[in-house]
Amino acid sequence: MIPTVLSLGVVYLLALGAGRFSAAIGVPRVTGYLVAGLAAGPAIGDILGVPAILAPGHLKSLAPLHDVVLGLIVFTIGGSFSLESIRKSGPSLLRISAVEMGLTALLVGFGTFLFFSASPLAAAFLAIVSITTAPAATQMVMREYQAEGPLSEKILPLIGLNNFVAIVAFIVLENCGLTEHWSFSSIAVQLFVPFGAGVLVGIFVALMDQRLNRQVDRQILIIATVSAMTGLGTHLDFSAMLASLIAGLVVVNASPNRRRMVRDLAEIDYPLYVLFFIMAGAALHLEHLGHMGVMGVAYVALRSAGKYFGCRLGAAYARTSRTIGTWLGPAMLAQAGLAIGLAEVLARQWPGPGKALQTVILASVVVFEMVGPLLTRTALVNAGEVTVHRLLTQRSQLAIGEALAQVLGHFRKAIGLPPIAARKGPENITVGHIMRRNVEVLPNHTPFDEILKAFGSSRYDRLPVADDKSELIGVIRFADIADIIFHPSLGKLVVAHDIARDDHLTLNPEDSLQKAMELLKDNPNDSYLLVVERENPKKLVGIVRQNDVLSTQSRS
């Protein structure tokens, strides 16, 4: 077996190449990292009859690091649960989650029980595992494409709810169904120990956040506490993942700086996440696909149908947009770490039937882990929450010859020689390349109370208003509704059309980036600009955020 450090160096280089190739062909880099891990792992090595770059011994020695990285990912998911925002938009989120989880569990549970002769207990375990969603793959795709919008805001909290409910339900069923003499006290201990550990760690991190001024100190604090909690979970046999989720939730709601710790972690975590996916790919068992059987195929189909139709029905019940209903399900199909962990516990605690269920789950993970990131990307792009410019910049901006010329030019400059040629100018980027198409729009007949709720859950200080023909009427600024807030009697009489103003700034998709820059410079109080069709100025097609304009300009 080659040294572990050498193996890591080789697989990181493989992952770099696979990630860049994936981006060049329009596939999420996460998929490339998984494929690199799969190619370096024992599955492909056994097929080809050659030693694996990442042998089982390497994976075993790196397992603690894998668990710590998973804890960091779940901590970040917990950090998306701002109770203030959930209070404002919580009912819709909980409705979507309840319908999606309920329908997925029902389809998988009753489908495998009625049509594939699974025992009631086995069907119940499959139903619980089917609820889980892989937070790492989904979050990495969102970060890679800098997705932002109503759909993106719902994905991470829903994943957190999915995994929280799945962990709790699994602990309860494990203690009730696989233990001869179970008691409420044993279940309570399994639930409240990780909950209590998460609360204590979260409060400690929130307190220290006020005392640590340097970003690097806060980063060390998060890694240290999550690592310690993961180790305690392994030693004391409680769910470290549940504890990390609770800790992230406590930090984001108890710390006055709110999400600063999560942002600090995002500065250093990407290489760790790449290693996580390399190990996930190396641990994929291709041989299980051959033993998947009819029940395995049914599990994949039923879970996919449950997620898709559950999200559609949940979105309709919560009265969210059609875009969210259409694309939320595909964005939440990835499945990996938690499902594998629950399957391992099941095989250990329930020899025989549990091992058979583990084969079904592991085979389905191969399918969902490969297809899930691509579906998440497709969902975010089709929902209009990824800019065209972001998609284009995933590809290499320079050819090999051009890059070599720039390297030689910089070297000549460094040693005092004159440059060979002038630097090439920036690309001609238009507004259409950087606009986001999924726009929060208020119907013109929206009551005042609903306007307040929309502002409460929106990240913008102004919202466009459209009529029944989807034509733009105007924009409501938060300042415009301040007087009505202090006169409650007016709120019952006012609708969106009454307070919408038509003095808003607009651009066309064909306009240049320079024009957008000039408009924002002349109007520094505007956080975004509306984009309308040139032929029909009342047809709203997107928005351009101030941050997107500035970041695109700096990259150019």
C-alpha angles and dihedrals in degrees: 000000000000118000115281094234091053090049091052092051093050096046092047089056090047090050091049091054094042092049093051092046090049091052091049092057095043098259123128114264088234089070090053091052090051092049091048090053091046091051091049095043133092095260094069092035091057092048093050094038094235131119113272120242088219104037124187088261091057091049091050093051091047094046095098090053089049090054092048092051090049088052090052090050093050090045088058091049089053087051089063091065101091103173090207092060092039089054089056099041099014100110092060092045093049092047093052091046095048094050094042095048093040096051093044093050093045095049094047096040100045093034095057092040099048102035106025103039096243114161116251091252094048091047090050092052092049089049091054094047091048090063093063121100127195107248095189100057094043094047093047092053090050091050094045093055095033090232115192133173144076093307094049091050092057100045101072097044090048091051089050091051091047094053095041092054092043093052093047093045092047093051091050094047093043092054094042101039104034101036122077095207108032127167138188089244093060091049091047091052092050090051104037098044094064090037091052093043090051093049093049093047091045093052091047092051092046091052094047090047088069093052101044114081100177121078092220091056091054091048091052089048093055094046092046096049095043090047092049092048091049090051092048090050091054093045097044096034101239131129107276089182092060090046092051091049091052092045092054091048092051093047096051092048101037102042116083087217089058110191098012092107092052091049090049090052091051089062093067109018103082098085088048091051090050089055089048091057093043088056091044090054092046090051094052110117108216090180089068090066088068090053095043094106129182093304091055092051090047091050091054092047096044094046091048091049092046094052094045101044093034091058092045093051092041092051091049091049090049091046095234124150124293089241092062092046092052101045107027094081097054089047091060103048099097113110130180137112103036093041091051091048093050090047091053091051090048093051091049097046097039110038114200105012091039092053090052091051090048090058091053092048096045092049091050090049089059089056098042095042092054097041099032100073092048091051091048090053091047091050095049093046094047091046088060095241097120120069121232089234090057091052091050095048091057086079121074110275094209134049118230093258093048092048091049090051091053092048091051091045092053091047091052089050091049092055093044102259121134117258118262097224141000118270117263115253126242123278121267098256120186132202089254090065096057104031123107114226101200099085126179104234129181117217111236093244095054110136119238094251090056090048089057091050091050092053090046093058098034124096090213131079093219134041131199120238123214134186129232090281090056090248118146115255101172146288132283115213121201089239089059093063098045094094093049091052089063092049105056092181090066092055092072092055102042126087130180094266091059096060103030113118124210097207093098127135118247139186135188123236089244094056118110127253088243091061091052089050092052093049092051091046091053092045106037093167093064112093094192142008128228118239117212135175115271092224094046112030090188093060108095112208103167150319134258116215121215090233092053092051093049096045092047091049092050093048091049 
